[in-house]
Amino acid sequence: MGRAHIIVFGNEKGGSGKTTAAIHVAVALARERKRVGVIDLDVRQCSLIRHIGNRAEWAKRSGCDLAMPELLALDVAGGADSLSQSLTMASPHFDFIVIDTPGADTPLSRAGHAAADTLVTPLNDSFLDFDLLARIDPTTFDIKGPSIYSDFVWDCRKRRLMALKPALDWVVMRNRVSSTEARNKKRLANAIGALASRIGFRVAAGFGDRVIFRELFPMGLTVLDLPQPGLSISTSMSHLAARQEVRELLNALKLPESVPRVEALAG
């Protein structure tokens, strides 16, 4: 039996879109008939846990056969040791384990980051969010040095190498990018590109700021599940664009043996 590939969605800033990205990646992989487990380390908000619970309830009420990632139990009181134990026990039984982390530096979040094979960092397209990755010169917008979160990820990488684990693949996902050209948008793109080559992460296109992502939460659905019988949400061009964003993210992650078939996701 093999070992699950662990995908962690992490960023120390709240509201970056970690949970939305995590549930869409998990569902997309489950629709590909991959064995997918999910773990929610945000023990206060539990948004991913509630999303999966809403999804199970919608499937039961509607009678729809939804692709269901499996929510893995975690003894929160056990902390990092409990997470390590859960991953050790679950890993042989899954192809992928998707972990959602809180928007704060907590012991559980650190343990989750340390376990990642692929780390996805959703980043809102603003210098306010970018400040977690790097410090910049306010006049020239040149990078002065890595910031707290980049230093944290670098420490996780060193620990993986010391433990003789494969190198961490870090992907920064640019979320809510404006559709209009602006000076700030261009400056931010240049800064992210420069930092990527400097500290070693890949950049992927994220999701637009679309209402549909928030509308589907009470039902536990994703844009990949539309249309749904009994759901008064008609498919629009915006929804189709959102589905394409999910496909492009999956392709950008370059997960092992998991390149999504467009026809499967479109079904």
C-alpha positions as CSV (number, residue, x, y, z in Angstrom):
1,M,0.0,0.0,0.0
2,G,1.3,3.5,-0.8
3,R,1.3,6.7,1.1
4,A,-1.2,9.6,0.6
5,H,0.0,12.8,-0.9
6,I,-0.7,15.5,1.6
7,I,-2.0,18.9,0.3
8,V,-2.0,21.6,2.9
9,F,-3.8,25.0,2.4
10,G,-2.0,27.5,4.6
11,N,-1.7,31.2,5.2
12,E,-1.5,33.0,8.5
13,K,-3.9,35.6,7.3
14,G,-7.6,34.9,7.6
15,G,-10.0,35.5,4.7
16,S,-7.5,34.5,2.0
17,G,-9.8,31.7,0.6
18,K,-8.1,28.6,2.1
19,T,-11.3,26.7,2.9
20,T,-12.9,27.5,-0.5
21,A,-9.8,26.3,-2.3
22,A,-9.4,23.2,-0.1
23,I,-13.0,21.9,-0.6
24,H,-12.9,22.5,-4.3
25,V,-9.6,20.6,-4.7
26,A,-10.8,17.8,-2.5
27,V,-14.1,17.4,-4.4
28,A,-12.4,17.7,-7.8
29,L,-10.0,14.8,-6.8
30,A,-12.9,12.7,-5.4
31,R,-14.8,13.2,-8.7
32,E,-11.7,11.7,-10.4
33,R,-12.4,8.6,-8.2
34,K,-9.4,9.3,-6.0
35,R,-9.6,8.3,-2.4
36,V,-9.6,11.7,-0.6
37,G,-9.5,12.4,3.1
38,V,-9.8,15.9,4.6
39,I,-8.7,17.3,8.0
40,D,-9.7,20.7,9.4
41,L,-7.1,22.2,11.8
42,D,-9.1,25.4,12.3
43,V,-10.6,24.2,15.6
44,R,-12.4,27.5,16.3
45,Q,-14.2,28.1,13.0
46,C,-14.3,24.5,11.6
47,S,-15.4,25.8,8.2
48,L,-14.2,22.7,6.3
49,I,-15.9,20.4,8.8
50,R,-19.2,22.3,8.4
51,H,-18.8,22.3,4.6
52,I,-18.5,18.5,4.5
53,G,-21.4,18.2,6.9
54,N,-23.6,20.4,4.8
55,R,-22.6,18.4,1.7
56,A,-23.6,15.1,3.4
57,E,-26.9,16.6,4.5
58,W,-27.7,17.9,0.9
59,A,-26.8,14.5,-0.6
60,K,-29.2,12.8,1.8
61,R,-32.1,15.2,1.3
62,S,-31.7,15.6,-2.5
63,G,-30.9,12.0,-3.2
64,C,-27.9,13.2,-5.4
65,D,-24.9,11.0,-5.6
66,L,-22.2,13.5,-4.7
67,A,-18.5,12.8,-4.7
68,M,-17.7,12.7,-1.0
69,P,-14.2,13.3,0.5
70,E,-14.0,11.5,3.9
71,L,-13.7,13.7,7.0
72,L,-10.9,12.3,9.2
73,A,-11.3,12.4,12.9
74,L,-8.7,14.4,15.0
75,D,-8.3,14.5,18.7
76,V,-7.8,18.3,19.1
77,A,-6.6,17.9,22.7
78,G,-3.8,15.6,21.5
79,G,-2.3,18.5,19.5
80,A,0.5,17.8,17.0
81,D,1.0,14.2,18.2
82,S,-2.7,13.4,17.4
83,L,-2.3,14.9,13.9
84,S,0.8,12.8,13.3
85,Q,-0.9,9.7,14.5
86,S,-4.0,10.4,12.4
87,L,-1.9,10.9,9.2
88,T,0.1,7.7,9.9
89,M,-3.0,5.6,10.3
90,A,-4.9,7.2,7.3
91,S,-2.2,7.6,4.8
92,P,-2.2,4.0,3.4
93,H,-5.9,4.2,2.8
94,F,-6.0,7.4,0.7
95,D,-4.5,8.8,-2.4
96,F,-4.7,12.4,-1.1
97,I,-5.2,14.0,2.2
98,V,-6.3,17.7,2.1
99,I,-5.6,19.8,5.2
100,D,-7.1,23.2,5.9
101,T,-5.3,25.3,8.5
102,P,-6.4,28.4,10.5
103,G,-5.4,31.9,9.7
104,A,-3.1,32.1,12.7
105,D,0.2,30.6,13.9
106,T,-0.9,27.7,16.1
107,P,0.9,24.4,17.1
108,L,-1.6,22.4,15.0
109,S,-1.1,24.7,12.0
110,R,2.7,24.3,12.3
111,A,2.3,20.5,12.5
112,G,0.1,20.5,9.4
113,H,2.6,22.6,7.4
114,A,5.4,20.3,8.4
115,A,3.4,17.3,7.0
116,A,2.7,18.9,3.6
117,D,4.0,17.4,0.4
118,T,2.3,20.3,-1.5
119,L,1.7,23.6,0.3
120,V,-0.9,25.9,-1.3
121,T,-0.9,29.5,0.0
122,P,-3.9,31.4,-1.2
123,L,-3.0,35.1,-1.4
124,N,-5.5,38.0,-1.9
125,D,-4.1,40.3,-4.6
126,S,-3.0,43.1,-2.3
127,F,0.3,44.3,-0.7
128,L,-1.5,44.0,2.7
129,D,-1.5,40.2,2.2
130,F,1.8,40.1,0.4
131,D,3.4,41.6,3.5
132,L,3.2,38.1,5.2
133,L,5.5,36.8,2.4
134,A,8.0,39.6,2.1
135,R,9.0,43.2,3.1
136,I,9.2,45.7,0.3
137,D,10.8,49.1,-0.2
138,P,7.9,51.6,-0.2
139,T,9.5,53.7,-2.9
140,T,11.0,51.3,-5.4
141,F,8.8,48.2,-4.4
142,D,12.0,46.1,-4.4
143,I,12.0,43.2,-2.0
144,K,13.9,43.9,1.2
145,G,13.6,40.4,2.5
146,P,11.3,37.5,3.4
147,S,8.6,38.1,6.0
148,I,7.3,35.9,8.9
149,Y,5.3,33.4,6.8
150,S,8.1,32.8,4.3
151,D,10.5,32.3,7.1
152,F,8.1,29.8,8.7
153,V,7.8,27.8,5.4
154,W,11.6,27.8,5.0
155,D,11.9,26.3,8.5
156,C,9.4,23.6,7.5
157,R,11.4,22.8,4.4
158,K,14.6,22.4,6.4
159,R,12.9,20.1,8.8
160,R,11.6,17.9,5.9
161,L,15.1,17.7,4.4
162,M,16.6,16.8,7.9
163,A,13.9,14.0,8.1
164,L,14.9,12.8,4.6
165,K,11.5,13.5,3.2
166,P,10.9,14.7,-0.4
167,A,11.2,18.5,-0.9
168,L,8.1,20.5,-0.2
169,D,6.4,21.9,-3.3
170,W,5.1,25.4,-2.4
171,V,2.5,27.0,-4.6
172,V,1.3,30.6,-4.0
173,M,-2.2,31.0,-5.4
174,R,-3.2,34.5,-6.5
175,N,-6.8,35.0,-5.4
176,R,-9.3,37.7,-6.3
177,V,-7.1,39.3,-9.0
178,S,-8.7,42.3,-10.6
179,S,-9.9,41.9,-14.2
180,T,-8.8,45.5,-14.9
181,E,-5.2,46.6,-15.5
182,A,-3.8,48.8,-12.8
183,R,-0.5,50.0,-11.6
184,N,-0.9,48.2,-8.2
185,K,-1.8,44.9,-10.0
186,K,1.4,45.1,-12.1
187,R,3.6,46.0,-9.2
188,L,2.3,43.1,-7.1
189,A,2.7,40.7,-10.0
190,N,6.3,41.8,-10.4
191,A,7.0,41.5,-6.6
192,I,5.5,38.0,-6.5
193,G,7.5,36.9,-9.5
194,A,10.7,38.2,-8.0
195,L,10.0,36.6,-4.6
196,A,9.1,33.3,-6.3
197,S,12.5,33.0,-7.9
198,R,14.3,34.2,-4.7
199,I,12.8,31.8,-2.2
200,G,11.5,29.1,-4.4
201,F,7.7,28.8,-4.8
202,R,5.5,28.4,-7.9
203,V,2.7,30.9,-8.7
204,A,-0.7,29.7,-9.8
205,A,-3.9,31.5,-10.8
206,G,-6.5,31.4,-8.1
207,F,-10.3,32.1,-7.9
208,G,-12.1,35.3,-8.7
209,D,-14.2,37.1,-6.1
210,R,-17.4,35.3,-7.1
211,V,-20.6,35.3,-5.0
212,I,-21.3,31.7,-6.1
213,F,-18.6,30.3,-3.8
214,R,-20.3,31.8,-0.8
215,E,-23.8,30.9,-2.0
216,L,-23.0,27.2,-2.2
217,F,-21.6,26.8,1.3
218,P,-24.9,26.1,3.1
219,M,-25.5,23.2,0.8
220,G,-21.9,22.0,1.0
221,L,-21.7,22.2,-2.8
222,T,-18.9,23.3,-5.1
223,V,-19.1,24.9,-8.6
224,L,-18.2,21.4,-9.9
225,D,-21.5,20.1,-8.6
226,L,-23.7,22.5,-10.6
227,P,-26.4,22.2,-11.8
228,Q,-28.3,20.5,-9.0
229,P,-31.9,19.3,-9.1
230,G,-34.0,21.3,-6.7
231,L,-31.5,24.1,-6.4
232,S,-32.7,27.5,-7.8
233,I,-29.2,28.5,-9.1
234,S,-29.0,28.5,-12.9
235,T,-25.7,28.0,-14.6
236,S,-24.2,31.3,-15.8
237,M,-21.1,32.4,-17.6
238,S,-19.6,33.4,-14.2
239,H,-20.2,29.8,-12.9
240,L,-18.5,28.3,-16.0
241,A,-15.6,30.6,-15.5
242,A,-15.4,29.5,-11.9
243,R,-15.3,25.9,-12.9
244,Q,-12.5,26.7,-15.3
245,E,-10.5,28.3,-12.5
246,V,-10.8,25.1,-10.5
247,R,-9.5,23.0,-13.4
248,E,-6.6,25.4,-14.0
249,L,-5.6,25.2,-10.3
250,L,-5.7,21.4,-10.4
251,N,-3.4,21.4,-13.4
252,A,-1.1,24.0,-11.9
253,L,-0.6,21.9,-8.7
254,K,0.9,19.1,-10.8
255,L,-0.2,16.5,-8.2
256,P,1.1,12.9,-8.7
257,E,-1.0,10.9,-11.0
258,S,-3.9,13.3,-10.6
259,V,-4.0,15.4,-13.7
260,P,-7.8,16.1,-14.0
261,R,-9.5,15.1,-17.2
262,V,-11.5,18.1,-18.4
263,E,-14.4,15.9,-19.6
264,A,-14.6,14.3,-16.1
265,L,-14.8,17.6,-14.3
266,A,-17.3,19.0,-16.8
267,G,-19.7,16.2,-16.2
